[in-house]
């Protein structure tokens, strides 16, 4: 069975085609600058030469049509016909309280995702565009939606409720939802498998650290708390997001600077975080380079980032009454050895001992970076959200058969 995984953004579309008989990736790619006359499609078929095409792609329906054309091309394609694609899985950021698990796409599901637009205005509308475009190009092919928030639906009320008037939850479902759920789910399971220990016996803290970043407390295989909130803005300091701030800052700055709500949201989501403190970049690689050169703003940005990440790890160890495993994943988590070293060297009270040489090794496989005498296992586990989506898609389609 072949499953096409799609992650649609407002002006981009990522894709991977899986052969689920062995979970191998047949091809993957990216369409950028959708809506422009100079859109770029990069197609990477496994075992063949990468192909780049620049053309006018004004909307997602055309983008998917071009993706399918590349997948079936005689020279750089990987399948003979679109009919070989048995199902399509879509990443959807926000499922609210409705979607506690992945679901087959039908009219009701699409309506509910639209109703949740206010909770993820940048992401959910794009997901619907991707679903609609897939239905147009592949009529009759089952579609499945996989939600970033679903893994966190196991959080207890004491973790997801905010201490604000309850009517706001009753009327508008204002609460913590979290994000990156597919990643936290994948790496927690992969960590238990790597260690050869039952997932249900472990207290795991998973750190998904990329341009967007979140930490999750996983106890017995389920999420019991997570750092992102009703939206992905809450929690850790990120590339361009502020993370946790005093809520009173928002109306204060809006009044002083005469900002609209939209401008305030843009400030906190797109012009804060590492970018704001360093003044130069939202990329951790640039921040570390500046830190190692002694550049003051980069140094402050790095130290704030490390400090906040370390605080969340410590708080989740307290929330679970202990921790057995800490996992680092995603672009920064998997590659920034200096950040991992600084975080872990300040968590020695947990009994953590870092193997500094192991920490410096780069690998595409799960690996242990804690020393043999460490009371807490520390792992680097490459995430694979697309594989989670493909697996859920396969399972749901087979259940419907």
PAMIVEX-538994 format. One record per residue (C-alpha): residue number from 1; residue in three letters; x, y, z. Coordinates in Angstrom, 2 decimals, always signed. Example, Ala and Ser with C-alpha at 12.3 -4.5 7.8 and 13.67 -1.06 7.14 Angstrom:
<sites>
     i    aa         u         v         w
     1   ala    +12.30     -4.50     +7.80
     2   ser    +13.67     -1.06     +7.14
</sites>
This chain:
<sites>
     i    aa         u         v         w
     1   unk     +0.00     +0.00     +0.00
     2   unk     +1.31     +3.45     -0.92
     3   unk     +0.48     +6.51     +1.18
     4   unk     +1.11    +10.12     +0.17
     5   unk     +1.75    +12.40     +3.15
     6   unk     +1.03    +16.09     +2.67
     7   unk     +1.89    +19.01     +4.92
     8   unk     +0.29    +22.09     +3.39
     9   unk     +1.20    +25.62     +4.39
    10   unk     -0.35    +28.83     +3.14
    11   unk     +2.30    +29.22     +0.44
    12   unk     +4.10    +25.88     +0.58
    13   unk     +3.46    +22.16     +0.38
    14   unk     +5.72    +19.37     +1.62
    15   unk     +5.14    +15.78     +0.55
    16   unk     +6.46    +12.25     +0.99
    17   unk     +5.33     +9.08     -0.74
    18   unk     +5.66     +5.91     +1.36
    19   unk     +5.55     +2.27     +0.41
    20   unk     +4.00     +0.91     +3.60
    21   unk     +5.05     -2.67     +2.95
    22   unk     +8.44     -1.70     +4.40
    23   unk     +7.78     +1.95     +5.34
    24   unk    +10.31     +3.11     +2.76
    25   unk    +10.22     +6.62     +1.30
    26   unk     +9.83     +6.45     -2.47
    27   unk    +10.07    +10.20     -2.98
    28   unk     +9.74    +13.48     -1.13
    29   unk     +9.70    +17.11     -2.04
    30   unk     +8.62    +20.67     -1.47
    31   unk     +6.61    +23.25     -3.38
    32   unk     +7.51    +26.81     -2.34
    33   unk     +6.11    +30.26     -3.16
    34   unk     +2.62    +29.02     -4.06
    35   unk     +0.62    +31.96     -5.38
    36   unk     +3.50    +33.41     -7.38
    37   unk     +4.69    +33.14    -10.96
    38   unk     +8.11    +31.93     -9.76
    39   unk     +7.05    +28.97     -7.62
    40   unk     +9.71    +26.34     -6.98
    41   unk     +9.08    +22.58     -6.88
    42   unk    +11.92    +20.42     -5.59
    43   unk    +11.36    +16.70     -6.17
    44   unk    +13.68    +14.10     -4.60
    45   unk    +13.02    +10.55     -5.82
    46   unk    +14.89     +7.90     -3.84
    47   unk    +17.81     +6.56     -5.84
    48   unk    +17.39     +9.10     -8.62
    49   unk    +18.56    +12.61     -9.36
    50   unk    +16.83    +15.52     -7.66
    51   unk    +14.66    +17.68     -9.90
    52   unk    +13.90    +21.39     -9.52
    53   unk    +11.20    +23.17    -11.50
    54   unk    +10.35    +26.88    -11.50
    55   unk     +6.89    +27.77    -12.81
    56   unk     +3.67    +29.60    -12.03
    57   unk     +1.70    +27.83     -9.30
    58   unk     -1.12    +30.04     -8.12
    59   unk     -2.94    +27.68     -5.78
    60   unk     -2.70    +24.29     -4.05
    61   unk     -4.70    +22.36     -6.65
    62   unk     -2.04    +23.13     -9.26
    63   unk     +0.71    +22.36     -6.74
    64   unk     -0.67    +18.86     -6.09
    65   unk     -1.17    +18.28     -9.80
    66   unk     +2.50    +19.08    -10.42
    67   unk     +3.57    +16.86     -7.52
    68   unk     +1.62    +13.95     -8.99
    69   unk     +3.09    +14.64    -12.42
    70   unk     +6.59    +14.33    -10.96
    71   unk     +5.72    +11.18     -9.02
    72   unk     +4.52     +9.52    -12.25
    73   unk     +7.12    +10.97    -14.64
    74   unk     +8.88     +8.37    -16.81
    75   unk    +12.36     +9.62    -15.93
    76   unk    +12.23    +10.82    -12.32
    77   unk     +8.96     +9.32    -11.17
    78   unk     +8.59     +6.43     -8.72
    79   unk     +5.15     +5.07     -9.67
    80   unk     +3.51     +4.35    -13.03
    81   unk     +0.10     +5.80    -12.24
    82   unk     -1.73     +7.96     -9.70
    83   unk     -3.96     +4.94     -9.10
    84   unk     -1.07     +3.35     -7.17
    85   unk     -1.60     +5.91     -4.37
    86   unk     -4.00     +4.17     -1.98
    87   unk     -4.48     +6.95     +0.57
    88   unk     -3.42    +10.48     +1.48
    89   unk     -2.53    +11.61     +4.99
    90   unk     -2.63    +15.29     +5.95
    91   unk     -0.95    +17.08     +8.83
    92   unk     -3.38    +19.39    +10.62
    93   unk     -2.09    +21.56    +13.43
    94   unk     -5.22    +22.06    +15.52
    95   unk     -7.93    +19.52    +16.29
    96   unk     -9.41    +21.27    +19.31
    97   unk    -11.24    +19.00    +21.73
    98   unk    -13.13    +17.28    +18.91
    99   unk    -10.29    +15.23    +17.50
   100   unk     -8.64    +13.07    +20.11
   101   unk     -7.10    +10.90    +17.38
   102   unk     -6.56    +10.86    +13.63
   103   unk     -9.70    +10.67    +11.51
   104   unk    -10.99     +9.84     +8.05
   105   unk    -11.84    +12.95     +6.06
   106   unk    -15.55    +13.49     +5.45
   107   unk    -17.84    +16.49     +5.33
   108   unk    -18.18    +16.67     +9.10
   109   unk    -14.41    +16.52     +9.63
   110   unk    -13.78    +19.33     +7.15
   111   unk    -16.48    +21.47     +8.74
   112   unk    -14.98    +20.99    +12.19
   113   unk    -11.46    +21.84    +10.99
   114   unk    -12.89    +25.03     +9.48
   115   unk    -14.62    +25.85    +12.77
   116   unk    -11.20    +25.69    +14.43
   117   unk     -9.66    +28.27    +12.09
   118   unk     -9.58    +30.84    +14.89
   119   unk     -7.33    +28.60    +17.00
   120   unk     -4.81    +28.07    +14.19
   121   unk     -5.37    +30.85    +11.64
   122   unk     -2.04    +30.28     +9.90
   123   unk     -2.25    +26.49     +9.69
   124   unk     -5.75    +25.02     +9.59
   125   unk     -6.92    +26.99     +6.51
   126   unk     -3.86    +25.76     +4.63
   127   unk     -4.61    +22.18     +5.66
   128   unk     -8.13    +22.47     +4.24
   129   unk     -6.66    +23.82     +1.00
   130   unk     -4.40    +20.76     +0.86
   131   unk     -7.30    +18.39     +1.50
   132   unk     -9.49    +20.04     -1.15
   133   unk     -6.67    +20.04     -3.69
   134   unk     -6.05    +16.34     -3.05
   135   unk     -9.74    +15.51     -3.50
   136   unk     -9.78    +17.35     -6.83
   137   unk     -6.66    +15.62     -8.14
   138   unk     -7.32    +12.17     -6.63
   139   unk    -11.10    +11.73     -6.47
   140   unk    -12.19     +8.68     -4.50
   141   unk     -8.83     +8.20     -2.77
   142   unk     -9.31     +8.04     +1.04
   143   unk     -7.97    +11.06     +2.93
   144   unk     -6.94    +11.03     +6.59
   145   unk     -6.21    +13.94     +8.92
   146   unk     -3.58    +13.64    +11.66
   147   unk     -3.55    +16.34    +14.33
   148   unk     -0.62    +17.92    +16.18
   149   unk     -2.88    +18.39    +19.20
   150   unk     -4.33    +14.87    +19.44
   151   unk     -1.48    +13.31    +21.46
   152   unk     -2.01    +15.92    +24.19
   153   unk     -5.71    +15.17    +24.66
   154   unk     -4.71    +12.86    +27.53
   155   unk     -3.63    +15.81    +29.69
   156   unk     -5.58    +16.07    +32.95
   157   unk     -7.80    +19.08    +33.55
   158   unk     -5.37    +20.52    +36.09
   159   unk     -2.75    +20.73    +33.32
   160   unk     -4.82    +22.08    +30.45
   161   unk     -7.10    +24.58    +32.18
   162   unk     -6.15    +28.24    +32.56
   163   unk     -6.93    +30.15    +35.77
   164   unk     -9.31    +32.54    +34.02
   165   unk    -13.14    +32.77    +34.17
   166   unk    -14.54    +29.33    +33.40
   167   unk    -17.10    +30.84    +31.04
   168   unk    -14.28    +31.41    +28.53
   169   unk    -13.66    +27.68    +28.43
   170   unk    -17.36    +26.84    +28.33
   171   unk    -18.08    +29.25    +25.47
   172   unk    -14.84    +29.32    +23.48
   173   unk    -12.82    +26.30    +24.67
   174   unk     -9.95    +28.49    +25.82
   175   unk     -7.46    +25.98    +27.26
   176   unk     -4.05    +24.42    +26.65
   177   unk     -3.92    +22.17    +23.57
   178   unk     -0.21    +21.85    +22.82
   179   unk     +1.41    +21.06    +19.49
   180   unk     +4.10    +18.85    +17.89
   181   unk     +2.11    +15.89    +19.20
   182   unk     +3.06    +13.54    +16.38
   183   unk     +6.73    +14.21    +17.12
   184   unk     +6.46    +13.80    +20.89
   185   unk     +4.48    +10.58    +20.35
   186   unk     +7.03     +9.17    +17.90
   187   unk    +10.20     +9.93    +19.85
   188   unk     +8.83     +8.77    +23.21
   189   unk     +7.96     +5.39    +21.69
   190   unk    +11.27     +5.25    +19.82
   191   unk    +13.15     +6.00    +23.05
   192   unk    +11.46     +3.15    +24.91
   193   unk    +12.18     +0.81    +22.00
   194   unk    +15.84     +1.89    +21.88
   195   unk    +16.24     +1.27    +25.60
   196   unk    +14.36     -2.02    +25.47
   197   unk    +12.05     -0.91    +28.27
   198   unk     +8.22     -0.91    +28.47
   199   unk     +6.85     +2.51    +27.53
   200   unk     +4.18     +2.26    +30.22
   201   unk     +6.88     +2.07    +32.91
   202   unk     +8.75     +5.21    +31.86
   203   unk     +8.64     +8.90    +32.74
   204   unk     +9.97    +10.67    +29.67
   205   unk    +10.57    +14.35    +28.93
   206   unk    +10.63    +14.95    +25.18
   207   unk    +12.17    +18.17    +23.86
   208   unk    +11.14    +19.02    +20.29
   209   unk    +13.51    +21.90    +19.60
   210   unk    +13.34    +23.52    +16.18
   211   unk    +12.41    +27.01    +15.02
   212   unk     +9.22    +26.22    +16.91
   213   unk     +9.91    +24.39    +20.16
   214   unk     +8.00    +22.51    +22.84
   215   unk     +8.60    +20.18    +25.77
   216   unk     +6.24    +17.40    +26.83
   217   unk     +5.95    +15.28    +29.95
   218   unk     +5.14    +11.73    +28.82
   219   unk     +4.16     +9.41    +31.67
   220   unk     +3.37     +5.80    +30.88
   221   unk     +3.22     +6.61    +27.18
   222   unk     +0.70     +9.46    +27.39
   223   unk     +1.09    +13.23    +27.45
   224   unk     +0.39    +14.67    +30.90
   225   unk     +1.63    +18.20    +30.25
   226   unk     +3.16    +20.22    +27.43
   227   unk     +4.66    +23.68    +27.08
   228   unk     +2.68    +25.08    +24.14
   229   unk     -0.76    +26.39    +25.01
   230   unk     -3.98    +27.26    +23.22
   231   unk     -1.68    +28.28    +20.36
   232   unk     +1.98    +27.51    +19.60
   233   unk     +3.01    +30.87    +21.09
   234   unk     +3.13    +29.80    +24.73
   235   unk     +6.04    +28.02    +26.36
   236   unk     +9.68    +28.07    +25.34
   237   unk    +11.49    +30.96    +23.74
   238   unk    +11.67    +30.10    +20.03
   239   unk    +13.13    +31.35    +16.77
   240   unk    +10.67    +34.22    +16.32
   241   unk     +8.10    +33.52    +19.08
   242   unk     +8.32    +35.06    +22.53
   243   unk     +7.14    +32.07    +24.52
   244   unk     +5.98    +32.80    +28.07
   245   unk     +5.55    +36.47    +28.99
   246   unk     +3.48    +38.40    +31.54
   247   unk     +0.04    +38.76    +29.86
   248   unk     -0.08    +42.39    +31.03
   249   unk     +2.78    +43.17    +28.62
   250   unk     +0.41    +42.84    +25.66
   251   unk     -2.17    +45.55    +26.49
   252   unk     +0.58    +47.76    +27.90
   253   unk     +2.62    +47.70    +24.68
   254   unk     -0.50    +47.92    +22.51
   255   unk     -1.46    +51.12    +24.32
   256   unk     +2.03    +52.66    +24.24
   257   unk     +2.70    +51.79    +20.59
   258   unk     -0.92    +52.07    +19.39
   259   unk     -0.85    +48.53    +18.01
   260   unk     -3.83    +46.65    +16.65
   261   unk     -4.46    +43.09    +17.92
   262   unk     -3.08    +41.77    +14.64
   263   unk     +0.09    +43.84    +14.98
   264   unk     +0.58    +42.67    +18.58
   265   unk     +0.14    +39.05    +17.48
   266   unk     +2.67    +39.56    +14.69
   267   unk     +5.15    +41.08    +17.14
   268   unk     +4.94    +38.10    +19.49
   269   unk     +4.87    +35.41    +16.79
   270   unk     +7.17    +36.75    +14.08
   271   unk     +9.44    +39.38    +15.61
   272   unk    +10.33    +38.03    +19.03
   273   unk    +12.39    +35.11    +20.38
   274   unk    +15.96    +34.60    +19.24
   275   unk    +15.48    +37.12    +16.44
   276   unk    +14.46    +39.89    +18.82
   277   unk    +17.19    +39.32    +21.41
   278   unk    +20.06    +38.73    +18.98
   279   unk    +18.88    +41.42    +16.60
   280   unk    +20.27    +39.44    +13.70
   281   unk    +18.88    +35.92    +13.30
   282   unk    +16.25    +33.40    +14.36
   283   unk    +18.58    +30.51    +13.41
   284   unk    +20.24    +28.74    +16.33
   285   unk    +23.31    +28.04    +14.17
   286   unk    +23.89    +31.78    +13.82
   287   unk    +23.21    +32.33    +17.51
   288   unk    +25.75    +29.70    +18.55
   289   unk    +28.31    +31.13    +16.14
   290   unk    +27.83    +34.55    +17.73
   291   unk    +27.94    +33.04    +21.23
   292   unk    +31.25    +31.30    +20.54
   293   unk    +32.68    +34.58    +19.22
   294   unk    +31.58    +36.39    +22.35
   295   unk    +29.02    +38.61    +20.62
   296   unk    +26.91    +40.07    +23.50
   297   unk    +23.43    +39.91    +21.95
   298   unk    +23.90    +36.38    +20.63
   299   unk    +25.27    +35.35    +24.01
   300   unk    +22.21    +36.72    +25.79
   301   unk    +19.88    +35.05    +23.28
   302   unk    +21.60    +31.69    +23.74
   303   unk    +21.65    +31.93    +27.52
   304   unk    +17.97    +32.91    +27.72
   305   unk    +17.04    +30.05    +25.39
   306   unk    +19.03    +27.47    +27.37
   307   unk    +17.74    +28.77    +30.71
   308   unk    +14.09    +28.55    +29.71
   309   unk    +14.47    +25.09    +28.21
   310   unk    +16.20    +23.88    +31.37
   311   unk    +13.43    +25.34    +33.57
   312   unk    +10.75    +23.45    +31.66
   313   unk    +12.66    +20.17    +31.93
   314   unk    +13.01    +20.69    +35.67
   315   unk     +9.34    +21.54    +36.09
   316   unk     +8.23    +18.43    +34.21
   317   unk    +10.48    +16.25    +36.34
   318   unk     +8.58    +17.72    +39.28
   319   unk     +5.20    +17.23    +37.56
   320   unk     +5.87    +13.50    +37.08
   321   unk     +7.65    +13.02    +40.43
   322   unk    +10.80    +12.03    +38.60
   323   unk    +12.19    +11.37    +35.15
   324   unk    +13.74     +8.27    +33.61
   325   unk    +14.56     +9.56    +30.14
   326   unk    +15.15    +12.94    +28.48
   327   unk    +14.90    +13.04    +24.68
   328   unk    +16.15    +15.75    +22.33
   329   unk    +14.72    +15.90    +18.82
   330   unk    +14.02    +18.15    +15.78
   331   unk    +16.51    +20.38    +13.96
   332   unk    +18.07    +22.16    +16.94
   333   unk    +17.56    +19.34    +19.41
   334   unk    +19.26    +16.81    +17.14
   335   unk    +22.15    +18.98    +15.99
   336   unk    +23.02    +21.65    +18.59
   337   unk    +25.41    +19.69    +20.82
   338   unk    +26.48    +22.85    +22.67
   339   unk    +22.89    +23.62    +23.69
   340   unk    +22.40    +20.05    +24.95
   341   unk    +25.66    +20.23    +26.90
   342   unk    +24.76    +23.51    +28.59
   343   unk    +21.24    +22.35    +29.48
   344   unk    +22.38    +19.02    +30.91
   345   unk    +25.37    +20.42    +32.81
   346   unk    +22.88    +22.50    +34.79
   347   unk    +20.61    +19.55    +35.60
   348   unk    +23.10    +17.50    +37.60
   349   unk    +20.77    +17.58    +40.63
   350   unk    +18.67    +15.02    +38.72
   351   unk    +21.66    +12.67    +38.64
   352   unk    +22.40    +13.34    +34.97
   353   unk    +25.91    +12.64    +33.74
   354   unk    +26.72    +13.61    +30.15
   355   unk    +29.05    +11.68    +27.89
   356   unk    +30.61    +14.70    +26.18
   357   unk    +32.18    +12.72    +23.36
   358   unk    +28.95    +10.89    +22.57
   359   unk    +27.15    +14.23    +22.64
   360   unk    +29.37    +15.55    +19.84
   361   unk    +28.59    +12.66    +17.49
   362   unk    +26.11    +13.34    +14.69
   363   unk    +24.00    +10.46    +13.47
   364   unk    +20.68     +9.82    +11.80
   365   unk    +19.91     +7.08    +14.31
   366   unk    +18.75     +7.19    +17.94
   367   unk    +21.72     +7.40    +20.30
   368   unk    +22.54     +7.68    +23.98
   369   unk    +24.50    +10.75    +25.10
   370   unk    +24.36    +10.16    +28.86
   371   unk    +27.29     +8.48    +30.62
   372   unk    +27.01     +4.92    +31.88
   373   unk    +26.57     +6.05    +35.50
   374   unk    +23.85     +8.57    +34.78
   375   unk    +20.64     +8.10    +36.79
   376   unk    +18.65     +9.54    +33.89
   377   unk    +19.01     +8.26    +30.33
   378   unk    +19.52    +11.07    +27.82
   379   unk    +18.92    +10.31    +24.16
   380   unk    +18.98    +12.08    +20.82
   381   unk    +16.19    +10.62    +18.68
   382   unk    +15.56    +11.90    +15.14
   383   unk    +11.87    +12.63    +14.75
   384   unk     +9.74    +11.38    +11.88
   385   unk     +6.35    +13.07    +11.93
   386   unk     +5.64    +12.05     +8.34
   387   unk     +5.99     +8.37     +9.21
   388   unk     +3.52     +8.79    +12.08
   389   unk     +1.05    +10.35     +9.64
   390   unk     +1.60     +7.53     +7.13
   391   unk     +1.11     +4.86     +9.81
   392   unk     -2.09     +6.44    +11.11
   393   unk     -3.39     +6.84     +7.57
   394   unk     -2.74     +3.18     +6.80
   395   unk     -4.39     +2.04    +10.04
   396   unk     -7.52     +4.13     +9.58
   397   unk     -7.99     +3.18     +5.92
   398   unk     -7.58     -0.51     +6.75
   399   unk    -10.10     -0.19     +9.59
   400   unk    -12.61     +1.32     +7.15
   401   unk    -12.11     -1.44     +4.58
</sites>
